Amino acid sequence: MTESTVNEPSINEPSINEPSTNKLGTTMNSGVLGHLPFGVWHVKFLLIMAVAWAFDAMDTGIIAFVLPKLMKVWSLSPGQIGIIGSMGLVGMAIGAVLAGTLADKFGRKRVMIGMMVVYGLASLGCAESTSFEMLLLFRIIVGFGLGGQLPVAVTLISEYAPISHRGRMIVWVESSWAVGWLVAAIMAYFVIPDYGWEPAFYVGALPVLWAIVVAFTIPESAQYLEKQGNYDAARNIVGHIVHDAGTAGTVAVEAAKSAVVAINSDASDTTKSVKAFTVATLFSKPYLQRTLCLWIVWFGLVFSYYGIFMWLPTLLVKSGHTMIQSFSFVLWMTIAQIPGYAVAAYLIDCIGRKKTLTSFLLLCAVSAYFFGHATSSTEILVYGCAMSFFNLGAWGCIYTYTPEMYPTEGRATGSGWAAACGRCGGIVAPLVVGALFTGPDQFALIFGIFTGVLVIISLTLWFLGVETMNKELDYI
């Protein structure tokens, strides 16, 4: 799967190497990738990316389970707990912005690997922390790596996904987020009560090793290479995938040729060079509405997610449940995320991104409302599982939807800035919860806020969003 397979069959399309037909050349390989059937190469690719995604989730989730223990060991106040959660999100926001911009300049693969190494090593620093301030510093660095990896990874996945499976592929990879949180929850249940919080952070360093696997198995984005003028490398990578696909690969090449000719016959200037995509471009006329829609939805979704799940074990403990009970509730809620992803993966390429995401956001809002008014363990479990089901299904949808909003030359930048705006919501949420939760009587108020935010962003998406299902990435 590496990009070094230079002897593999390539696409016999001479125009790819001709500068005078730059637009035709730069859409040919992406066209082939878009028309390929889902095959063995894609399965291997997704499994490798899914493990990397699960590690990101595990390192994000670990802190939520460590915090109740640290409150006792270090005698931390609710305000300090909120700061730890928020500062991790500050790092994630910075990482998302920088990584997205760097990935459009230096490549998706290189930046993704770098981010995995950063947060893996910083997790070791968390394990060795001896004070609140030291832990805070390393959590910011962990957040930087975590926030940087996700938008770059989803950009890379979207650029290798067949059009008919693009939504499913990204949601499938995003579903490994539940696996990562499940591992974190299992560690919390079996390890933290008896062995302390440090071992959890040592496990969080494993992404450093997986970064080596990614380096030797995942190719750079062929679409990115084309935009950089490296046509030979792009042709060799796509040729390798076509070769693995056999007859279906040949059919995809012919379908791509027809699609490219049709697209370019409608273009006013096929020789026009690609303009530089900057942050200012996000607010230009073609992208302004999309950018505003994404930023609002990302802010609200991340606000609700981190406000709920970062604080949930602590909120349950402070509401009268034991630490073991709270970990047990969260473990079942985490398991409920998996069918949520499965349903979202099915619907997203059937009824579309907008309908699926809007529905999941609204149903999550309803679940959050009833969770806030739950009075028994059964109600906490039922409404909590429903809230987790729909919230994480929505995450799978937003990660599919975001990179589809921008062209190749600005896809990682657009995704990174949208994710960074979301992290701002995540920064605010733990602080709001920490300030408002003065006692169990505030539980309903806090989840009422989450309900309102989720309703607002669902309406924003419905009125400002565009549908992207079954469309070529660069022509949405």
C-alpha positions in Angstrom: 0.0 0.0 0.0 3.0 2.3 0.0 3.7 4.9 -2.6 7.0 3.3 -3.5 5.4 0.7 -5.8 6.8 2.5 -8.9 6.8 -0.7 -11.0 3.1 -1.4 -10.6 0.9 -0.8 -13.6 -0.1 2.9 -14.0 -2.9 4.7 -15.8 -2.2 5.2 -19.4 -3.5 8.7 -19.7 -0.8 10.8 -21.4 -2.6 14.1 -20.8 -1.8 13.8 -17.1 1.7 14.8 -17.8 0.9 17.7 -20.1 0.8 21.1 -18.3 -1.5 22.5 -21.0 -4.3 20.2 -19.8 -3.7 20.7 -16.2 -7.4 20.6 -15.2 -7.9 17.3 -17.1 -4.8 15.8 -15.6 -5.5 16.7 -12.0 -9.0 15.2 -12.1 -8.1 11.9 -13.8 -6.6 10.1 -10.9 -9.3 11.3 -8.4 -11.9 10.2 -11.0 -10.4 6.7 -11.1 -10.4 6.5 -7.3 -13.9 7.7 -7.2 -15.2 5.1 -9.7 -13.4 2.1 -8.2 -15.5 -0.5 -6.4 -14.9 -1.0 -2.6 -12.2 -3.7 -2.5 -9.5 -5.4 -0.5 -7.1 -2.4 -0.8 -9.8 -0.2 0.8 -10.3 -2.7 3.6 -6.6 -2.8 4.5 -6.4 1.0 4.3 -9.5 1.5 6.5 -8.2 -1.0 9.1 -4.9 0.8 9.5 -6.6 4.2 9.7 -9.2 2.9 12.1 -6.5 1.8 14.6 -4.9 5.2 14.4 -8.3 6.8 15.0 -9.0 4.5 17.9 -5.8 5.5 19.6 -6.8 9.2 19.2 -10.1 8.4 20.9 -8.4 6.4 23.7 -6.0 9.2 24.5 -9.0 11.7 24.5 -11.1 9.4 26.7 -8.4 8.5 29.2 -8.5 12.0 30.9 -12.3 11.7 31.5 -11.8 8.6 33.6 -8.6 9.8 35.3 -10.2 13.1 36.5 -12.4 11.5 39.3 -9.3 9.8 40.7 -7.2 12.9 40.5 -9.9 14.9 42.3 -9.3 12.7 45.3 -5.5 12.2 45.0 -4.6 15.8 44.3 -7.6 17.4 46.0 -8.6 19.3 42.8 -11.5 21.6 42.7 -14.3 21.4 40.0 -12.7 24.6 38.5 -9.3 22.9 38.2 -10.9 19.9 36.6 -12.7 22.1 34.1 -9.4 23.8 33.3 -7.7 20.5 32.6 -10.5 19.5 30.2 -10.5 22.9 28.5 -6.7 23.3 28.1 -6.6 20.0 26.2 -9.2 21.4 23.8 -7.0 24.6 23.4 -4.2 22.3 22.2 -6.7 20.5 19.9 -7.8 23.8 18.3 -4.3 24.9 17.7 -3.3 21.5 16.3 -6.3 21.3 14.0 -5.6 24.7 12.4 -1.8 24.2 12.0 -2.1 20.5 10.9 -4.7 21.3 8.3 -2.7 24.1 6.8 0.5 22.1 6.9 -1.2 19.0 5.3 -2.2 21.1 2.3 1.4 22.3 2.0 3.5 19.3 3.0 1.2 16.3 2.6 -1.5 14.5 4.5 0.6 11.4 5.5 3.6 13.2 6.8 1.6 15.5 9.1 -0.6 12.7 10.4 2.4 10.7 11.4 4.0 13.7 13.1 0.8 14.3 15.1 0.6 10.7 16.3 4.2 10.9 17.6 3.5 14.2 19.4 0.5 13.1 21.4 2.0 9.6 22.1 5.1 11.1 23.7 3.1 13.7 25.5 1.0 11.0 27.1 4.2 9.6 28.7 4.7 13.1 30.1 1.2 13.0 31.6 2.0 9.7 33.3 5.1 11.2 34.9 3.4 14.4 36.0 3.7 15.3 39.7 1.6 18.5 39.8 -1.5 20.1 38.4 0.6 22.5 36.4 2.8 19.8 34.9 -0.2 17.7 33.9 -1.9 20.8 32.4 1.1 21.4 30.1 1.3 17.9 28.8 -2.4 17.7 28.2 -2.1 20.8 26.0 0.6 19.0 24.0 -1.5 15.8 23.9 -4.4 17.9 22.6 -2.3 19.5 20.0 -1.5 16.1 18.5 -5.0 14.7 18.9 -6.6 17.7 17.3 -4.1 17.8 14.4 -4.4 14.1 13.5 -8.2 13.9 13.0 -8.9 16.5 10.2 -5.8 15.4 8.3 -6.8 11.7 8.6 -10.3 12.3 7.4 -9.1 14.3 4.5 -6.8 11.5 3.4 -9.6 8.9 3.7 -12.1 11.0 1.7 -9.5 11.3 -1.1 -9.2 7.6 -1.4 -12.8 6.7 -1.0 -15.0 5.6 -4.0 -17.9 8.0 -4.4 -20.6 5.5 -3.6 -18.8 4.4 -0.4 -17.3 7.7 0.8 -19.8 8.3 3.5 -19.7 4.8 4.8 -15.9 4.6 4.8 -15.5 7.7 6.9 -18.2 6.7 9.3 -16.7 3.2 9.6 -13.4 4.7 10.5 -15.0 7.2 12.9 -16.8 4.2 14.6 -13.4 3.1 15.9 -13.7 6.1 18.1 -16.1 4.0 20.2 -13.5 1.3 20.3 -10.9 3.7 21.7 -13.3 5.0 24.3 -14.2 1.5 25.2 -10.6 0.6 25.8 -10.3 3.7 28.0 -13.4 2.8 29.9 -12.3 -0.8 30.4 -8.9 0.5 31.7 -10.8 2.8 34.0 -13.0 0.0 35.4 -10.3 -2.6 35.9 -7.1 -0.6 36.3 -7.5 2.8 37.8 -9.4 1.8 41.0 -6.6 -0.6 42.0 -3.5 0.5 40.3 -3.9 4.3 40.1 -4.1 6.7 37.2 -0.6 6.6 35.8 -0.8 3.2 33.9 -3.7 4.7 31.8 -1.4 7.4 30.4 1.5 4.9 29.7 -0.9 2.9 27.5 -1.7 6.3 25.8 1.8 6.3 24.4 1.2 3.4 22.0 0.4 5.6 19.0 4.1 6.2 18.7 4.5 2.6 17.6 1.5 2.7 15.3 2.9 5.8 13.6 5.7 3.5 12.3 3.1 1.1 10.8 1.3 4.0 9.1 4.6 5.3 7.7 5.3 2.0 5.9 1.8 1.0 4.8 -0.3 4.1 3.9 0.4 6.1 0.7 0.3 9.8 0.4 -2.9 11.2 -1.1 -2.8 10.9 -4.9 -5.0 14.0 -5.3 -2.6 16.0 -3.1 0.4 14.8 -5.2 -1.4 15.9 -8.4 -2.0 19.3 -7.0 1.7 19.6 -6.3 2.5 18.6 -9.9 3.9 15.2 -8.9 1.9 13.3 -11.5 4.2 10.3 -11.8 3.9 9.4 -8.1 0.1 9.9 -8.2 -0.2 7.7 -11.3 1.9 4.9 -9.7 -0.2 4.9 -6.5 -3.5 4.8 -8.4 -2.1 2.3 -10.9 -1.3 0.0 -8.0 -4.8 0.2 -6.6 -6.3 -0.3 -10.1 -4.1 -3.4 -10.6 -5.3 -4.8 -7.3 -8.9 -4.2 -8.4 -8.4 -6.3 -11.6 -11.2 -6.0 -14.2 -13.1 -3.6 -12.0 -10.1 -1.3 -12.0 -10.1 -1.2 -15.8 -13.8 -0.3 -15.8 -13.1 2.4 -13.3 -10.4 4.0 -15.6 -12.8 4.1 -18.5 -15.6 5.6 -16.4 -13.2 8.2 -15.0 -12.1 9.2 -18.5 -15.7 9.8 -19.6 -16.5 11.7 -16.4 -13.4 13.9 -16.7 -14.2 14.8 -20.3 -17.8 15.6 -19.4 -16.7 17.8 -16.5 -14.1 19.7 -18.5 -16.5 20.2 -21.4 -18.5 22.4 -19.1 -15.5 24.3 -17.8 -14.9 27.8 -19.1 -11.1 27.5 -18.9 -9.5 24.0 -18.7 -6.0 25.5 -18.8 -6.4 27.8 -15.8 -4.0 27.0 -13.0 -5.2 26.3 -9.5 -5.3 29.3 -7.3 -3.7 29.2 -3.9 -6.2 28.3 -1.2 -5.8 30.4 2.0 -7.8 30.9 5.2 -9.3 34.0 3.5 -10.7 31.8 0.8 -12.9 30.1 3.3 -14.9 33.3 3.5 -15.0 34.0 -0.3 -18.3 33.9 -2.1 -18.2 30.2 -3.1 -17.4 29.0 0.4 -18.8 31.5 2.9 -22.1 29.9 3.5 -20.5 26.4 3.8 -17.9 27.7 6.2 -20.4 29.4 8.5 -22.6 26.3 8.5 -19.7 24.0 9.3 -18.3 26.3 12.0 -21.6 26.7 13.8 -22.4 22.9 13.7 -18.9 21.9 14.7 -18.9 24.4 17.7 -22.2 23.0 18.9 -21.5 19.4 18.4 -18.1 19.6 20.2 -19.6 21.7 22.9 -22.2 19.0 23.6 -19.8 16.1 23.3 -17.1 17.4 25.6 -19.5 19.0 28.0 -21.3 15.8 28.4 -18.8 13.0 28.1 -15.7 14.7 29.5 -17.7 15.5 32.7 -20.0 12.5 32.8 -18.1 10.2 35.1 -17.5 13.1 37.5 -21.1 14.4 37.3 -22.4 10.9 38.1 -20.1 10.6 41.1 -21.0 14.0 42.4 -24.7 13.2 42.0 -24.3 10.3 44.5 -23.2 7.3 42.4 -20.0 5.5 43.3 -16.9 5.7 41.0 -17.4 2.0 39.9 -21.1 2.7 39.2 -20.3 5.8 37.1 -17.7 3.9 35.1 -20.2 1.1 34.5 -22.8 3.6 33.2 -20.2 5.2 30.9 -19.0 1.8 29.7 -22.5 0.8 28.5 -23.0 4.3 26.9 -19.8 3.8 25.0 -20.9 0.4 23.8 -24.1 2.1 22.5 -22.0 4.3 20.3 -21.2 1.3 18.0 -24.7 0.7 16.7 -25.1 4.4 16.4 -22.2 4.5 14.0 -23.5 1.5 12.1 -26.9 3.1 11.5 -25.3 6.4 10.5 -23.0 4.5 8.0 -26.0 2.9 6.4 -28.1 6.0 6.2 -25.5 8.5 5.1 -25.1 7.0 1.6 -28.8 6.2 1.3 -30.8 9.3 2.3 -27.9 11.8 2.3 -25.6 13.7 4.7 -28.0 16.5 5.6 -31.0 14.3 6.5 -28.9 11.9 8.5 -26.9 14.4 10.4 -29.9 16.7 11.2 -32.0 13.7 12.4 -29.2 12.5 14.7 -28.6 15.9 16.2 -32.3 16.4 16.9 -32.7 12.9 18.5 -29.6 13.5 20.6 -31.2 16.7 21.8 -34.3 14.8 22.9 -32.2 12.2 24.6 -30.1 14.8 26.4 -33.2 16.5 27.8 -34.6 13.2 29.3 -31.2 12.2 30.6 -31.1 15.5 32.5 -34.4 14.6 34.1 -33.6 10.9 34.8 -34.3 9.9 38.4 -33.4 6.2 38.4 -30.4 4.0 37.3 -32.6 2.5 34.5 -33.5 6.0 33.1 -29.8 7.1 33.3 -28.8 4.0 31.4 -31.5 4.1 28.7 -31.4 7.8 28.0 -27.6 7.9 28.3 -27.2 5.1 25.8 -29.6 6.9 23.4 -27.7 10.2 23.8 -24.4 8.4 23.1 -25.9 6.5 20.1 -27.1 9.7 18.3 -24.2 12.0 19.4 -21.5 9.7 18.1 -23.5 8.8 15.0 -23.6 12.6 14.3 -19.8 12.7 14.6 -19.4 10.1 11.9 -21.6 12.2 9.7 -19.8 15.5 10.3 -16.4 14.0 9.6 -17.8 12.8 6.3 -19.5 16.0 5.4 -16.7 18.5 6.3 -13.9 17.6 3.8 -16.6 17.4 1.0 -17.2 21.1 1.3 -13.8 22.2 -0.1 -11.5 21.4 -3.1 -8.3 19.4 -2.9 -6.0 22.3 -2.5 -7.9 23.6 0.5 -9.6 20.5 1.9 -7.3 19.9 4.9 -7.2 23.7 5.6 -11.0 23.9 5.6 -11.4 20.7 7.7 -8.8 21.9 10.1 -10.4 25.3 10.7 -13.8 23.8 11.1 -12.5 21.3 13.6 -10.6 24.1 15.4 -13.9 26.1 15.7 -15.4 23.0 17.2 -12.6 22.7 19.7 -13.5 26.2 20.9 -16.9 24.8 21.8 -15.1 22.1 23.6 -13.0 24.6 25.5 -16.1 26.5 26.7 -18.2 23.5 27.6 -16.1 22.0 30.5 -15.7 25.5 32.0 -19.5 26.1 31.8 -20.3 22.7 33.4 -17.7 23.3 36.1 -19.1 26.7 36.9 -22.8 25.6 36.9 -22.6 22.3 38.6 -22.8 23.4 42.2 -24.9 20.4 43.2 -27.1 17.6 42.0 -30.0 20.0 41.5 -28.2 21.6 38.6 -28.1 18.4 36.6 -31.3 19.2 34.6 -30.1 22.8 33.9 -26.8 21.6 32.4 -28.4 19.1 30.1 -31.1 21.6 29.2 -28.3 23.8 27.8 -27.0 20.9 25.8 -30.5 20.2 24.4 -30.8 23.8 23.2 -27.4 23.9 21.6 -28.1 20.6 19.7 -31.5 22.0 18.4 -29.8 25.2 17.2 -27.1 23.4 15.2 -29.5 20.9 13.7 -31.6 23.9 12.3 -28.5 25.6 11.1 -27.4 22.6 9.1 -30.9 22.1 7.6 -31.1 25.7 6.3 -27.5 26.4 5.4 -26.1 23.0 4.5 -25.8 21.5 1.0 -26.2 17.9 0.0 -23.0 16.1 -1.1 -24.0 12.5 -1.6 -22.8 10.8 -4.8 -20.9 13.8 -6.0 -17.3 14.2 -7.2 -15.2 15.8 -4.4 -13.8 18.7 -6.4 -17.2 19.5 -8.1 -19.5 19.8 -5.1 
